[in-house]
Amino acid sequence: MAFTINPAVSGASYRRWSLHAGLFVVGVGLGAMVTYAVTRSLYRLLAIAAPASWLAIALPLIALVALRDLGAQVPVPYPARQVPEWLRHVLSPGWTAISYGSQLGTGFLTRYTYATHAAFVALLATQSSVTVVGVAVLAFALTKSIVVVSSLAGRSYSDFEQGLLYRHRTRGQATLRAANAALALASGAVLVTYLLHG
């Protein structure tokens, strides 16, 4: 997916790659803003009755995804397959970058998702400050772009994918998932504190 935004794979020059990487960041930000708009609307509807009612949705979702990260076979709202690869063959590299970025930015359209994303979405929905939301979405978009930047030195898409899968299998996948689950549960505790005592 994101690895195809690479000079070796897309056939772009390094200057055009910089543009595509920037478009990817913009796409991630747009996708995250769509997710924020949807969850913020849902939060506001529930907050009419009581702001703490958001916990009835957020906490079970965070708990389920944290359990999934810890290895439990639980249903989560993420697909088992990757973002469609055929888009790369249909769209120009710039539009591919925006498309992949926006799908990754929503967070629910890709299998590479962790409990921290569910916690991020649940927490962000409670925020109305344009500054807070803008900074959070920008930080999210920039960190999601690390995968694009890290692929720069590779020679082909299959090299990137194999390398990524190898690293995930052999270099601390269990630690990464445990850390994500712990961070998500801590974020859930922050959410409870914010909504019940804030």
N, C-alpha and C positions, 0 to 999 in steps of 0.2 A: 504494500500500500504506500506508505509514506516514503519507503526506500526508493520508489521509482522516481521521486523528485530528486534526481541525481544526474549530473552531466553524463556519466557513462551509460546510464539507462535511457534517459530521455533524449540524449543527443544534443543537449543545449550547451552553450558556452558557459564558462564560469560566471560571466556577467549576467547572462540570462538565468542561470541557476539561482543567483542572488535574488533576482526578481521573483522567481518561482517560490523560493523559500519564504520570501516576504508575503507572497500571496497565500501560502500555506498558513502562516501565522494569522493573517487576516481571516482566512476561512475558519480556523479554530476559534478565533474570537467571535465570529458571527454565529457559529454553531453553539458556543457556550451562551451567547446572549439569547438565542432562541430557547434553549433549555431554561435559562433564568426566567425569561418572560412567561413560559408555561408554568413553571413551578411557583413563581412569585404570584401569578394569578390564582393558582390553587391555594397557596398559603393565605392570600387576602380573603378568599371566599371562606376558608375555615376560620380565619381570625375574626370574622363577623360574630361568630358565636363565642369563641375564646381563642386567643393566640396559642395557648397550650395544646389545642386540638391538633395542631400540626404534628405533634409528637406521635399521635396515633398512626400516622403514615410514615414519618421519617424514621423513627426508631426501629420498627420491624424491618424496614428496607435495609437500613444500615446493618442490623444484626444478621439478616440473611446473607448479605454480600460478604460480611466479615466471616461468617461460617464457611461460605464458599472459598474464601481465601485461605482458611485454615484446613481445607481439604474435605469438608462435608459435601455430600451430594444434595444440594438444595436448589430449588427453582429460583432463578434470578432473572431480571428483565433485560438480559443481554443475549444477543444471538450467538449461536455456536460457530457461525462462519465469519469470515472476514468481510470487510467492506468490498463491494464488487470490483474485481480486478479488470473487468471488461471496460470500465470507464476510461482506463489508461489508453485503450486502443481507439476510443470513440472521440474523446475530447483532446483539445490541444494541451500541451504541458501546463500552461498557465491556468486553464480551467480545471485541469486534473488536480493541480495543487489546491485550488480553492475548494473543489468538491471533496477531496480527501480530507482537507483540513476541517471543513464544516461538519463532515460526518464524525470525525474524531472529536471535534469540539462539543458535539451534543453528548458524546460519551456513551450513549445507549445503542449506537449502531455499529459497534466494533467489539470483537471478543477480547481485545487487550484492555481490560478494565479491571480496576481493583476497588475495594471497599472505600478507599479514600475519595474516589470520585462521587460515590453516593453521598458520603458525608459532606463533601464540598457543595454539592447541589442542594442538600437539605439546609445547610447553614446559610448559603448565599440567598436562598429564597426568603429568608427572614430580614434581609437588608434592603432598605429603601434609598440609602445614600448613593448618589451617582458616583461619588468619588470612591467609596468602598467597593462598589460593584465593578467600576471601571478598573481599578487597580487589581482586584482579584482576578478578573477575566484576562487582563493583560499578562499577569504573572502565569496564569494557567496556560495561555496561548504560547508564551515564550518557552515554558518548560515542556510543553508537548512538541515543540519544534526541535528539541534536542535530538530526537530520532532522525530528523532530516539532516541536521548538521553532522551528526556522527556517521552518516552514510557517505559523506563526501569523498572519502579516500578509496571507496570500493570500486570494483570494476564491473559488477553485474548485479542484477536483482537477486539471482539465486545465491550469489555469494553473501549478500546482505541477509537474506532470509535464513540461510543455513547458519550463518554466524550468530544471528540473534537467537535462533532456536537452540543452538548449542550452548550459548552462554546461559540461557534460561534453565536448561536442563542440568548444567554442571556447576554453575557458579552462584549458588545462594538463592535459588528460586524459593525454597522453603523459608529462608530468612526474609526475603523480600515480601512474600505473602504474609508472614507473621507480623512484620513491621507495619504493613498496610492495614491489617486487621486491627492491630493495637491503636494505630493512629485514628482509624475510623471510629473505634469505640470511644476513644478519648474525645473526639469531636462530637460524638453523640452526647457525652456527658456535658460538654460545653453548651450544646444546644438546650439540654434540659435546664441547666443553670440559667441560661439567657432567657428562656421563655417563662420559667417559673419564678425566677427571682430578679430578672432584669428590669 
